[in-house]
Amino acid sequence: MQAAVVLLAASLSGRVRFDAELPSLRERAATEAAWIEKRVHEVLPPLMKQYEVDVWVLSQREYGEDTLWRHLAEPTRVNARRRTVMVYGLIEDKTDVEASTFVGFNT
C-alpha cells in the first residue's frame, strides 16, 4: 500500500515519467482477436475431445452474457444483442473447431 502511495505521489510531482505508449484501440483489438483465434483453434479442440463434447453452445441475452463472453467474443463487440448464440462444433478429425455466431434475433 505504501509503495502505491509513493508511486502516486512521485508521478503527480512529475519525477516519474511513463514513456511507454499504449497501443491504439485498433491495435489492441487485433491483438485480442489473435488471442481469441488461438483459444478457439488451439485450446478448445483438445478440451472438447478430452471431455467428449461434440458441440458447445453458448447462449447470451443482452446484458446477461455468459462469463466466457469476453474471452470468446469479437473484441469490438461490447455486449450481446437481444439474443446471441455462439456455437463451437468439433470437426470430424477432432483437430479443429468450427465456430459460428448468430446475433440479434428476437426470442
N, C-alpha and C positions, 0 to 999 in steps of 0.2 A: 504494500500500500504506500509506504514511504517513497519507494522508487518511482511510483507513478506520479506522486505529488511533485517530486523533484524534477522529473522529466517534463511535466506540465508547466511548472514554474520556469524551467530553463527555456522551453520552447516559446513561452509567452514573452520572455525577456529578450528573445532574439539571439540567444547564444547557441542554440541548436538549430541547424538547418536540415531540412528534409529535401534533398535534391532529386530523389528518385521520382520520376514522373509515373503516374498511374496510366495504364493503357486506356485508350478510348473505349466507349461503350461497345462499339462495333468490334474492336479487337477482343474485348472480354467475351462478347457473345460468340465469336469464332472459337475462342479457347474452350468455353463451356460446351459448345456444340461438339468439339472434338472429344471432350471427356465423355459426353453422353454417347457418342458413337462407339467409343471404346467399351463403355459399360454394357451397351446393348449387344455388341457383336463379339466381345471377348470374355466378359464376365458372366453374362446371363446364360449363354448356351450350356456351359458346364454345370451351372447350378440347376437349370431346368432338367438336364439329363440325370444328374445325381438324384434329384427328388422326384423323377419320373413325371414331370409336368410337360404336357404337350402344348397347351395353350394357356397363357396367362392374361387375364382381362382385368384392367383397372378402370373403374367407372367413377367419375367425379361429377359433382354438381357445382354450379357457380358458387365460389367462396366456401366450398366444402370439399376441398381437394384431399386426395389420399396423401398420406405422409411422404410417399415416394415421388409425388408430383414434381417437386423442384429438382429432383435428381434425374428425371427421365423426360421431362417436357422440354420443348424448344426453349432456349434461353430468352428469346424475345417474347414469349407468351407469359403474361403476368399471372393470369388466373384462368381457371377452366371457364368455359362458357356454359350456357344453360345445362347441357349435359355433354360431357366429353368422355369418350371411351377410347382407351389405349389397349391395343391387342398385340400380344407378342406370341408368335407361333414358332415352335421349333421345326426347322426344315427336316425333311426325311433322313438325311445323313447325320442329323443331330450335331452338326458342327457350327451352325449359324442360326440366327433368329430373323424371321420376317416381322417387321414392325409396321403397324397401321394405326392411325389416329383418326377418329371420327368426332367432329366438333360441331356443337351448336344446334342439334336437333331438339325439338320440343318433346317433353315426356308427359 
